[in-house]
Amino acid sequence: SSGINAELRRREGELVRQLELLRREVEGLRERIKESEKNTANSEDKIQELERLKAEVNELEKQNIELKRHVSEIIEDNDTEKQEAIDELREEYEAQVKEALDETRALMEGELKRLRIELEVYSKTLQEIRNNYTSLEEKNAELVDRNKKLEGELEEKEKDNKRITKD
């Protein structure tokens, strides 16, 4: 019994360390997400950062599954009282992980929407600039034609003027 209790305490300590590690990773992830929201300079970099954060969330989910499996093994090896304590710990941990994952997803979705809108605005602005450029090219061509026409008329008038002054 004392061997089982020692093993249980060892496993519980290991579980608590894993929980703390995951909490730190989730907190670090939250900080990085906040940091990425502040930096709005480059849309492509942000999309890559969000993809990297998604990968981290997926990795955290895998670790969570592994931790659940490990917790289940511990539960199988212990008596009911110990199981209740571990269940409570696991439920608390799962709630924290779920909350962190939900917050992370919400932040990533918001950032992706913002980036899509920003990209759409840039695309529309670029299209407007292209349209304005095309319009300016057309006006320029018209003015060049008009200038040639006026130069031709001026040349004709100068010739007429020279003829009139010679006569």
Secondary structure as UniProt FT lines:
FT   HELIX           2..38
FT   HELIX           43..77
FT   HELIX           80..166
//
